[in-house]
Amino acid sequence: MAGIKALVGLSFSGAIGLTFLLLGCALEQYGVYWPLFVLIFYILSPIPTFISRRLSDDDSSSNACRELAYFLTTGIVVSSFGLPIVLARTTTIQWGACGLVMTGNAVIFLTILGFFVVFGGGDDFSWEQW
């Protein structure tokens, strides 16, 4: 039952984050949808961690594959926070939309982190339970 509660909580927080992202798109007078390009970063961010957990067998504190995955994930996350700032500086979107998109980014990435904490920690985790 605890897994269901965590899954419902994570889906609720993901919905809140996507709501902030869509509000950032709707803030413009004519509906500029450039901030939706951060969805690409949401999809790409967990991929290096999935690959490194699949390839690394040992659970040592320092693993080159896992460290590279953390580095790539950090670059993807920083890029997703930088894109709205660049769009706002070039007056493609308004600064209010930039703030809403960055709030949505924070909520979505905390949701992704929560998924890894809740569902990816133990050895008893299996993808077959889905």
C-alpha positions as CSV (number, residue, x, y, z in Angstrom):
1,M,0.0,0.0,0.0
2,A,2.9,2.3,0.6
3,G,4.0,1.9,-3.0
4,I,0.6,3.0,-4.2
5,K,0.6,6.1,-2.0
6,A,4.1,7.0,-3.3
7,L,3.0,6.5,-6.8
8,V,-0.1,8.7,-6.4
9,G,2.0,11.4,-4.7
10,L,4.6,11.4,-7.4
11,S,1.9,11.6,-10.1
12,F,0.3,14.5,-8.3
13,S,3.5,16.4,-8.1
14,G,4.2,15.7,-11.7
15,A,0.8,17.0,-12.7
16,I,1.5,20.2,-10.6
17,G,4.9,20.6,-12.4
18,L,3.3,20.2,-15.8
19,T,0.6,22.7,-14.8
20,F,3.3,25.3,-14.1
21,L,4.9,24.6,-17.4
22,L,1.6,25.0,-19.3
23,L,0.8,28.2,-17.3
24,G,4.2,29.5,-18.5
25,C,3.1,28.9,-22.1
26,A,-0.3,30.4,-21.6
27,L,1.0,33.6,-19.9
28,E,1.8,35.1,-23.3
29,Q,-0.9,37.0,-25.1
30,Y,-0.7,34.9,-28.2
31,G,0.3,31.6,-26.6
32,V,4.0,31.1,-27.3
33,Y,4.9,27.5,-26.8
34,W,8.7,27.7,-26.8
35,P,8.9,26.7,-23.1
36,L,7.6,23.3,-24.0
37,F,11.0,22.4,-25.3
38,V,12.0,21.6,-21.7
39,L,9.9,18.5,-22.1
40,I,12.9,17.1,-24.0
41,F,15.1,17.6,-21.0
42,Y,12.5,15.8,-18.8
43,I,12.7,12.8,-21.0
44,L,16.5,12.8,-21.3
45,S,17.3,13.4,-17.6
46,P,16.8,9.9,-16.2
47,I,18.3,8.0,-19.1
48,P,22.0,8.2,-18.0
49,T,21.1,7.0,-14.5
50,F,19.0,4.1,-16.0
51,I,21.9,3.1,-18.2
52,S,24.5,3.3,-15.4
53,R,22.4,1.3,-13.0
54,R,22.0,-1.4,-15.7
55,L,25.7,-1.5,-16.6
56,S,27.3,-1.3,-13.2
57,D,27.2,-4.4,-11.1
58,D,29.0,-3.3,-8.0
59,D,27.5,-1.0,-5.3
60,S,30.8,0.7,-4.4
61,S,30.7,4.3,-3.4
62,S,32.7,5.5,-6.5
63,N,32.1,4.0,-9.9
64,A,33.2,5.7,-13.1
65,C,30.1,4.8,-15.0
66,R,27.8,6.1,-12.3
67,E,29.9,9.3,-11.9
68,L,29.6,9.9,-15.6
69,A,25.9,9.4,-15.5
70,Y,25.6,11.9,-12.6
71,F,27.6,14.4,-14.6
72,L,25.5,14.0,-17.8
73,T,22.3,14.2,-15.7
74,T,23.5,17.4,-14.0
75,G,24.3,18.9,-17.4
76,I,20.8,18.1,-18.7
77,V,19.1,19.5,-15.6
78,V,21.2,22.7,-15.7
79,S,20.3,23.1,-19.4
80,S,16.7,22.8,-18.6
81,F,17.0,25.7,-16.2
82,G,19.1,27.7,-18.6
83,L,16.7,27.4,-21.6
84,P,13.9,29.6,-20.1
85,I,16.5,32.2,-19.1
86,V,17.9,32.4,-22.6
87,L,14.4,32.6,-24.0
88,A,13.5,35.4,-21.6
89,R,16.7,37.3,-22.3
90,T,16.0,37.3,-26.0
91,T,12.4,38.4,-25.3
92,T,11.0,35.3,-26.9
93,I,9.0,34.8,-23.6
94,Q,8.2,37.1,-20.7
95,W,10.0,37.0,-17.4
96,G,6.9,35.8,-15.6
97,A,6.7,32.9,-18.0
98,C,10.3,32.2,-17.3
99,G,9.6,32.0,-13.6
100,L,6.6,29.7,-14.1
101,V,8.7,27.4,-16.3
102,M,11.5,27.3,-13.8
103,T,9.1,26.5,-11.0
104,G,7.7,23.7,-13.1
105,N,11.3,22.5,-13.7
106,A,12.0,22.4,-10.0
107,V,8.8,20.4,-9.3
108,I,9.3,17.9,-12.1
109,F,13.0,17.2,-11.3
110,L,12.1,16.8,-7.6
111,T,9.5,14.3,-8.8
112,I,12.0,12.4,-10.9
113,L,14.4,12.4,-7.9
114,G,11.6,11.1,-5.7
115,F,10.9,8.3,-8.2
116,F,14.5,7.2,-8.0
117,V,14.5,7.4,-4.2
118,V,11.2,5.5,-3.7
119,F,11.4,2.9,-6.5
120,G,15.0,2.5,-7.3
121,G,16.8,2.0,-4.0
122,G,16.6,-1.7,-3.2
123,D,17.6,-4.9,-4.8
124,D,14.0,-6.1,-4.6
125,F,12.9,-3.6,-7.2
126,S,11.9,-5.1,-10.5
127,W,10.4,-3.7,-13.6
128,E,8.0,-6.6,-13.8
129,Q,5.9,-5.2,-11.0
130,W,4.5,-2.6,-13.5
